[in-house]
Amino acid sequence: MGQLDQPTFERMVNAGCSACGHPTVEIQSYIDRTVVVMAAEPNDAGKWAHDGEKFVDGTYRIACASCAHVVFTNSDCPRCHATGGLTRALAETNRMAVPKRCPKCSELELLAIAFVPASARYGGGETPKPKPLAELGDPGYHVIAYACDGCDRAIVAEGCPLCAAPGPLRERP
């Protein structure tokens, strides 16, 4: 579980801002995103590959969309809870390079799965639509695995893909 459980998260976002009373909050969360890469370069815009539980699980900041009052923040790694891990995750670049070709069959197209920082506004009952805060190659964007459709090979990162802590990684919803 992340730093927030589902009922606590829902209470926070539904309450809006405790400082100014504005109903809309800005939520920042590390969530799963897939992107097709061709010769190690993005071949599409990417797609979110998370559900509501994973969105809550990766939440590291909730702030008022009007006055920027911080409702919730946590600097621990959203994936393994290592102390100060969020700062490293947001500042560092990807540690798992996606190769230009599949190492097994030389296929050029691979599917990369990553943890990506995202932002979504919530207020008035609308479903948050995340916007990525980083793209492949930017600091904060961390590939956790890549797979080849041609030969079914998959490679998964070792240790924590966000902050490089040795683990153990905690279970995700």
N, C-alpha and C positions, 0 to 999 in steps of 0.2 A: 504494500500500500504506500501511496505517496504521503506527503506531509498533511494532506487533507483527506478526510473521508467524504463520501458523497453527501450525507446530511449536512455536515459543516460547510462544505462548498456551496450547496444550494442555499443555506441560510445566508451566507455572506453575499452571494450575487443577487439574491432576491431582495435583500435589505437595501441595496444601493449604498450610497455614501453616507457614512455616519457624521461627516463634517458639514456637508452642505445640503444633504437630502436629495441630491440628483439620483435618479433611478438607474442610470447606465454606468457600468463599470468596464474597464479594460482589463482583460485577463491575458496573462502571458504564460505559456505552457510549452514544454517540450513534447512534441507528438510525432508519431510515425508518418513518414512520407515515402512514397516510391517514385522513382524516376527511371525511365529507360535511357541507357547511355549507349552511344555508338562510338567506338574507339575512345572511350573514357570521357566523352563530352556529352552533356545532356541532349537527348533527342526529343524530349517533350517537356512540358511545363511541370510535370509531376502531379501526383494525386495523393490526397490524404488517405492514410490507411489506418485510421484509428476509430474507436468508438467513444462514447461519452465517458466510460470508466477510465480509459487511457488519457483522455483530455484532462480529467480531474487529477489523475495520478501524476501527470507531468507538470501541474500548475506550480509556478514558483512566485507569481506576483499577481495581485489584484489591486487595482487603483481606480479612483473615480475618473470617469471620462471627462468631467467638467473641471474640477479643481485640482486633480492629480493627487488627492489625499490617498495614502496607501492604506488599504484595508487589510492586506495580507502580504507578507514577503518572507522568503526563506532562502538562505544562501547555500544550503546543503545541496549536494547533487540530487536532482530529481530521480535518477535511476538507481543509485546505490546508497544514497544518504551520506556520502563521505563529507566531512566537515569542510566547508569552503569550496566544494566541488562545482557549484554553479558558476562561480567566477572563472574557473579554469575552462569549463565547458563553453561558456559564451566567448571567451577570448581566444581560445586555441583553435587551430585548423584541424581538419579531419586527420585521424591517425591511420585510417584504413583506406589505402589507395585502391581505386577501381582500375584494374588493368585495361589496356587498350584492346586486348583480346582475351578470350577465355584461355586460361593456362592449359586446359585439357584438350579442347577441340578447335581452338583458334577462332571461334565465333566472334564477330565484331560487336554484336548487340548483347548487352547484359542488363539485368534488372538490379538496380541498387535500392536498398532499403536503408533509410536513415532516420535518426532522431533530429528534428528540426525545431528551433525555437519559433513560436508563432504567437500572433496576437489576435484576439477576438473581442468584440464588444457585446455585452449582454445587458439587456434592460427591457422591461415590458414584455417578457415572455418569448421573445424571438430566439431562435436557435443560433448560437454563435457560428459564424463562418470564418474559420481561421485564415489569416494571411501570413505567409512565411516571412520571417525576419532575417533569413539568410538563404542563399542559394548554394548549390554544389560548388565547393572551392572556397567559400567564405568562412571566416571564423564563426564558430557556433554550429555549423552544419556538420553532423557526424554520421558517416556511413557505418552501419552496424553489420551489414551483410550484402553480398551480391550473389546473383544466381544466373546461370546460363540455361536458357530454354532448350538449346541444341543438344546438350549432353546431360542435363539435370544436375550439374555440379553446383554446389552452394558452399560459400565460404562465410564464416561468421567470426566477428571480432572476439578477441579474448579480453578478459577483464572488463572494466566499465568503459563502454565506447564514448561516454561523455567526458569523464574527468580523468580517465586512465588509472583509477584506483584498482588494486588487484582483485577486489571482490571480497566476499561472495556477493553476487548480484541478488537482489531481493526478487521475490515473485511479483509479477505484474498482474493486474486484473485481466 
